[in-house]
Amino acid sequence: MLDVLTEGIRQGRELVSTEISKAVAALTDEGVPAEVKAEFLMALARRGETPAEIAGFALELRDLAVAPPIRVATRERGIVDVCGTGGDHRNTFNISTTVALVLASAGVPVAKHGNRAITSKAGSADVLEALGIPIELPPAEAAEALEAKDFAFFFAPRYHPAFKHLAAARKLCAGQGQRTIFNFLGPLLNPARPSGQLVGVSVPSLCAPLARVLQELGLRRAMVVCGETPEGALDELSVLGDTQVAEFHHERGFSTGTLSAADWDLPPATLADLAGGDREENAAIVRRILAGEERGVKREAVLLNAGAALFVAGRAGSIQEGRERAAEEIDSGAAAAKLDQLRA
């Protein structure tokens, strides 16, 4: 079946929902050879995945995920995730992870979905583990942590067991330097199913399509961003240049635009000022920022991205208001206290 779909893709055909269902079934079937799966994934990537296809794959794969038992009351408060697709190869410190902790400090329920490092030196799971925050809680305990502490980490391998049947095929694709649809799917497969997301991508042209996908998946509000630096793209809002933005609100609709670092009255900086290291070095950076000891560009990057996340969460009327709220969380000691609580 996968061979037939692959041939259709090579002829330029777009997959319909029934074909996507069959493709996912084959991709997650350990009996289908990895080479056949890889040919399908590479054909799809080379033709170019449509927003409808990405949404279709996300819906199918979300249904295969382990679902944590999150209470309705927690959902009604508006669960948020903050993450990037990765792949920008800028080796910055863990900005999104730091932002997630600031959001939790501000009373936003944050369901952080992630994995260990793939293209960086330390992924979200690595740095949280180094900070002493549990990353492999069983689903029920993760749901309880989200309710009681406004933060839980949903470790991707625990919630997506079917992915183990894709590992060999993805490795074959990577060996040929070919990205696949799974480069886009990570932020779309949070098992907690947040109602709001701030997502960073490493290619500006992906902002609008990925935002459309999040809209199709039923989120109430989301913002997809790609920052610019002199060295290239960054999967965060940039304090070094412009940021391309695509966002939607369930009532106000869809929009795209450009934000400029010049709008925020930021000090001069270079990409080196945002550099991270291994998991221990990055954990130390996070601790310094949350404790208010880091007053430079790293702090500014967190405040800007946290400002956008608080705006997405409906806790600020603008990114600037969100920046100010994030600064208050840090400078009051609340963010450091939240880190201590999450380590307990």
C-alpha positions as CSV (number, residue, x, y, z in Angstrom):
1,M,0.0,0.0,0.0
2,L,2.8,2.4,0.9
3,D,4.4,1.8,-2.5
4,V,1.2,2.8,-4.3
5,L,1.0,6.0,-2.2
6,T,4.6,6.8,-2.8
7,E,4.2,6.5,-6.6
8,G,1.1,8.8,-6.5
9,I,3.1,11.4,-4.5
10,R,5.9,11.3,-7.1
11,Q,3.2,12.1,-9.7
12,G,2.3,15.2,-7.7
13,R,-0.9,13.9,-6.1
14,E,-2.0,15.2,-2.7
15,L,-3.0,12.6,-0.1
16,V,-6.7,12.6,1.0
17,S,-7.7,11.7,4.6
18,T,-8.3,8.0,3.9
19,E,-4.9,7.7,2.3
20,I,-3.2,9.5,5.2
21,S,-4.9,7.0,7.6
22,K,-3.5,4.1,5.5
23,A,-0.1,5.7,5.4
24,V,0.1,6.2,9.2
25,A,-1.0,2.6,9.7
26,A,1.8,1.4,7.4
27,L,4.5,3.7,8.9
28,T,3.7,2.5,12.4
29,D,3.6,-1.2,11.3
30,E,6.8,-3.0,12.3
31,G,6.3,-5.4,9.5
32,V,6.7,-2.8,6.8
33,P,10.4,-2.5,5.8
34,A,12.2,0.7,6.9
35,E,13.4,1.3,3.3
36,V,9.8,1.4,2.0
37,K,8.8,3.8,4.8
38,A,11.8,6.0,4.0
39,E,11.0,6.2,0.3
40,F,7.5,7.3,1.2
41,L,8.7,10.0,3.6
42,M,11.3,11.3,1.2
43,A,8.9,11.4,-1.7
44,L,6.4,13.4,0.4
45,A,9.1,15.9,1.6
46,R,10.5,16.4,-1.9
47,R,7.0,17.1,-3.3
48,G,6.3,19.3,-0.4
49,E,3.7,18.6,2.4
50,T,0.5,20.6,2.2
51,P,-1.0,22.1,5.4
52,A,-3.9,19.7,5.0
53,E,-1.6,16.7,4.9
54,I,0.4,17.9,7.9
55,A,-2.8,18.4,9.8
56,G,-4.1,14.9,8.7
57,F,-0.9,13.2,9.9
58,A,-1.0,15.1,13.2
59,L,-4.6,14.1,13.8
60,E,-3.9,10.4,13.1
61,L,-0.8,10.3,15.2
62,R,-2.4,12.2,18.1
63,D,-5.0,9.5,18.2
64,L,-2.3,6.9,18.7
65,A,-0.7,8.8,21.6
66,V,-1.1,8.0,25.2
67,A,-3.6,10.5,26.6
68,P,-3.0,11.9,30.1
69,P,-6.1,12.2,32.3
70,I,-6.3,16.0,32.5
71,R,-9.2,17.4,34.4
72,V,-11.8,19.6,32.6
73,A,-11.1,22.3,35.2
74,T,-7.4,22.4,34.2
75,R,-8.3,22.6,30.5
76,E,-10.7,25.4,31.1
77,R,-7.8,27.5,32.5
78,G,-6.2,27.3,29.1
79,I,-3.2,24.9,28.7
80,V,-0.3,26.3,26.8
81,D,2.8,24.9,25.2
82,V,5.9,26.8,24.1
83,C,8.4,25.1,21.8
84,G,10.4,25.2,18.6
85,T,10.7,22.8,15.7
86,G,14.5,22.9,16.2
87,G,16.8,22.6,13.2
88,D,18.1,26.1,13.3
89,H,21.6,24.9,14.4
90,R,22.2,28.1,16.3
91,N,23.1,26.4,19.6
92,T,21.4,28.9,21.8
93,F,20.5,28.2,25.4
94,N,17.1,26.7,26.1
95,I,15.0,29.8,25.6
96,S,11.6,28.1,25.2
97,T,12.1,26.0,28.3
98,T,13.0,29.0,30.4
99,V,9.9,30.8,29.0
100,A,7.8,27.8,30.0
101,L,8.9,28.1,33.6
102,V,8.2,31.9,33.7
103,L,4.7,31.2,32.3
104,A,4.1,28.6,35.0
105,S,5.3,31.1,37.6
106,A,2.6,33.5,36.2
107,G,-0.1,30.9,36.8
108,V,-0.4,29.6,33.2
109,P,-0.8,25.8,33.0
110,V,2.1,24.8,30.8
111,A,2.2,21.3,29.2
112,K,5.8,21.1,27.9
113,H,6.1,18.4,25.2
114,G,9.6,17.5,24.2
115,N,12.5,15.2,23.9
116,R,16.2,15.0,24.4
117,A,18.6,16.9,22.1
118,I,18.5,16.2,18.4
119,T,20.1,19.2,16.6
120,S,21.3,21.0,19.8
121,K,23.7,20.2,22.6
122,A,20.8,20.0,25.2
123,G,17.1,19.5,24.5
124,S,14.3,20.5,26.8
125,A,14.3,17.1,28.5
126,D,18.0,17.3,29.1
127,V,18.0,20.7,30.7
128,L,14.9,20.1,32.8
129,E,16.5,16.9,34.1
130,A,19.7,18.8,34.9
131,L,17.5,21.3,36.9
132,G,16.0,18.4,38.9
133,I,12.5,18.6,37.4
134,P,10.9,15.1,36.7
135,I,10.7,14.5,33.0
136,E,9.3,10.9,32.9
137,L,6.2,11.1,35.1
138,P,3.5,8.5,34.3
139,P,0.5,10.1,32.6
140,A,-1.7,10.4,35.7
141,E,1.2,12.0,37.7
142,A,1.9,14.4,34.9
143,A,-1.7,15.5,34.8
144,E,-1.7,16.0,38.6
145,A,1.5,18.1,38.4
146,L,-0.1,20.2,35.7
147,E,-3.1,20.8,37.9
148,A,-1.2,21.4,41.2
149,K,2.0,23.2,40.0
150,D,1.0,24.7,36.6
151,F,3.8,22.7,34.9
152,A,4.3,19.2,33.6
153,F,6.7,17.7,31.1
154,F,5.3,15.2,28.6
155,F,8.3,13.2,27.5
156,A,7.7,12.3,23.8
157,P,8.9,8.7,23.8
158,R,6.6,7.8,26.7
159,Y,3.5,9.2,25.0
160,H,4.2,8.1,21.4
161,P,5.1,4.4,21.5
162,A,4.3,4.0,17.9
163,F,7.2,6.2,16.9
164,K,9.7,3.4,17.7
165,H,8.6,1.7,14.5
166,L,9.6,4.9,12.6
167,A,13.1,5.3,14.0
168,A,14.9,3.2,11.4
169,A,13.2,4.9,8.5
170,R,13.8,8.4,9.9
171,K,17.5,7.5,10.3
172,L,17.7,6.4,6.6
173,C,16.2,9.8,5.6
174,A,18.6,11.7,7.8
175,G,21.5,9.7,6.4
176,Q,20.6,11.2,3.0
177,G,20.2,14.7,4.4
178,Q,16.5,14.6,3.8
179,R,14.1,16.2,6.4
180,T,10.7,14.6,6.7
181,I,7.2,15.5,7.8
182,F,8.2,14.6,11.3
183,N,10.3,17.8,11.5
184,F,7.0,19.6,11.6
185,L,5.0,17.2,13.6
186,G,6.7,17.5,17.0
187,P,4.9,20.7,18.1
188,L,1.6,19.4,16.8
189,L,1.6,16.1,18.8
190,N,1.5,17.4,22.4
191,P,-0.6,14.6,24.2
192,A,-2.0,17.2,26.6
193,R,-3.7,18.9,23.6
194,P,-3.1,22.6,24.7
195,S,-5.5,25.3,23.6
196,G,-2.7,27.8,23.0
197,Q,0.8,27.5,21.5
198,L,3.8,29.6,20.8
199,V,5.8,27.7,18.2
200,G,9.2,28.7,16.7
201,V,10.2,27.5,13.2
202,S,13.6,27.7,11.5
203,V,12.2,28.6,8.0
204,P,10.2,31.8,7.6
205,S,8.0,30.3,4.9
206,L,6.7,27.8,7.4
207,C,5.1,30.3,9.7
208,A,1.7,30.7,8.0
209,P,1.3,27.1,6.9
210,L,2.0,25.7,10.4
211,A,-0.3,28.3,12.0
212,R,-3.0,27.1,9.6
213,V,-2.4,23.5,10.7
214,L,-2.7,24.5,14.4
215,Q,-5.9,26.2,13.5
216,E,-7.2,23.1,11.8
217,L,-6.2,21.1,14.9
218,G,-8.7,23.1,16.9
219,L,-6.5,25.4,19.0
220,R,-8.1,28.6,20.2
221,R,-5.0,30.7,19.8
222,A,-1.5,30.3,18.5
223,M,1.5,32.2,17.2
224,V,4.2,30.7,14.9
225,V,7.4,32.7,14.7
226,C,10.7,32.7,12.9
227,G,13.4,35.1,14.1
228,E,16.2,36.6,12.0
229,T,19.8,37.0,13.0
230,P,22.9,38.1,11.0
231,E,23.8,34.4,10.9
232,G,20.4,33.1,9.7
233,A,17.0,32.0,11.1
234,L,16.2,31.3,14.7
235,D,13.2,29.3,16.0
236,E,12.3,32.0,18.5
237,L,11.3,35.7,18.6
238,S,14.6,37.4,17.8
239,V,16.3,40.1,19.9
240,L,18.8,40.5,17.1
241,G,16.6,41.4,14.1
242,D,13.1,41.0,12.7
243,T,10.7,38.2,13.5
244,Q,8.2,36.8,11.0
245,V,4.9,36.0,12.7
246,A,1.7,34.2,11.8
247,E,-1.0,34.1,14.4
248,F,-4.7,33.4,14.9
249,H,-7.3,33.9,17.5
250,H,-10.5,31.9,17.6
251,E,-12.5,35.2,17.6
252,R,-10.3,37.7,15.8
253,G,-9.1,35.5,13.0
254,F,-5.8,34.9,11.2
255,S,-3.0,37.4,10.5
256,T,0.7,37.6,9.5
257,G,3.3,40.3,10.1
258,T,6.8,41.3,11.1
259,L,8.1,42.3,14.5
260,S,11.3,44.2,14.8
261,A,13.9,44.0,17.6
262,A,14.1,47.8,17.2
263,D,10.6,48.1,18.6
264,W,11.6,46.8,22.0
265,D,14.5,49.2,22.9
266,L,17.0,46.3,23.3
267,P,20.7,46.6,23.9
268,P,23.1,45.8,20.9
269,A,23.8,42.1,20.8
270,T,25.2,39.2,18.7
271,L,24.2,35.6,18.4
272,A,27.1,34.7,20.6
273,D,25.4,36.4,23.5
274,L,22.6,33.8,23.3
275,A,25.0,30.8,23.1
276,G,24.3,27.8,25.3
277,G,26.4,24.8,26.1
278,D,25.8,21.3,27.5
279,R,22.9,20.4,29.7
280,E,24.7,21.5,32.9
281,E,25.8,24.9,31.4
282,N,22.3,25.5,30.1
283,A,20.7,24.6,33.4
284,A,23.0,27.1,35.1
285,I,21.9,29.8,32.6
286,V,18.2,29.0,33.3
287,R,18.8,29.3,37.1
288,R,20.6,32.6,36.8
289,I,17.8,34.1,34.6
290,L,15.0,32.9,36.9
291,A,16.9,34.2,39.9
292,G,17.2,37.6,38.3
293,E,21.0,37.3,38.3
294,E,21.3,37.5,34.5
295,R,20.5,41.0,33.3
296,G,21.8,40.9,29.8
297,V,20.7,39.7,26.4
298,K,19.7,36.2,27.5
299,R,17.2,37.7,29.9
300,E,15.9,40.0,27.2
301,A,15.4,37.0,24.9
302,V,13.4,35.3,27.6
303,L,11.3,38.4,28.4
304,L,10.4,38.9,24.7
305,N,9.4,35.3,24.1
306,A,7.6,35.1,27.5
307,G,5.8,38.3,26.6
308,A,4.5,36.7,23.3
309,A,3.6,33.5,25.2
310,L,1.6,35.4,27.8
311,F,-0.1,37.3,25.0
312,V,-1.0,33.9,23.4
313,A,-2.2,32.6,26.8
314,G,-4.5,35.6,27.1
315,R,-2.7,36.8,30.2
316,A,-1.4,40.0,28.6
317,G,-3.0,42.4,26.1
318,S,0.1,42.9,24.1
319,I,3.6,41.4,23.8
320,Q,5.0,44.5,25.6
321,E,2.6,44.0,28.5
322,G,3.6,40.4,28.6
323,R,7.3,41.4,28.7
324,E,6.6,43.6,31.7
325,R,4.6,40.8,33.4
326,A,7.5,38.3,32.8
327,A,10.0,40.7,34.3
328,E,7.8,41.1,37.4
329,E,7.7,37.3,37.8
330,I,11.5,37.1,37.7
331,D,12.3,40.3,39.8
332,S,9.7,39.5,42.5
333,G,11.4,36.1,43.1
334,A,8.3,34.2,41.9
335,A,10.0,32.5,39.0
336,A,12.9,31.2,41.2
337,A,10.3,30.0,43.7
338,K,8.4,28.2,41.0
339,L,11.6,26.4,40.0
340,D,12.1,25.3,43.6
341,Q,8.5,24.0,43.8
342,L,8.9,22.0,40.6
343,R,12.1,20.4,41.9
344,A,10.4,19.3,45.1
